[in-house]
């Protein structure tokens, strides 16, 4: 693959990140347990304009790690159009999750985790930092959010 065209500016990269959060289906979720054992899994997600919503079993490693450690790094699946989101997770049961967040899974995927026989937990991940870049040429201005505030 050849690099073509000039690097995108930060404003365009922010627009591109937000568009991808709306349209993508999968996001890689990195977490770690109290001992530092890492876990990396792809999950379906929903973007509500302010936070990424995840849903997984509360007893699996990702569910436990997000509930107990609360910190995560999320990555959209494209190594040439990198988007990394560092965030803090808040856990919700199927009973206390905001209806709009849970309903969004049904709208986007045709799946309502609240209807499953096995319990599912929901996790709201509020972005604290966002990085985005195409190839090495955009690395110098990759930071689009820090400390939960957009820089552009």
Secondary structure, DSSP 8 states (H G I E B T S, - for coil): ----S----HHHHHHHHHHHHHH--EEEEEEE-TT--EEEEEEEEEE-SSEEEEEE-TTSHHHHHHHHH-EEEEEES-TTSEEEEEEEEEEEETTTS-HHHHHHHHHHHS--GGGSSS--EEEEEEEEEEEEESTGGGGGG-EEEETTEE--
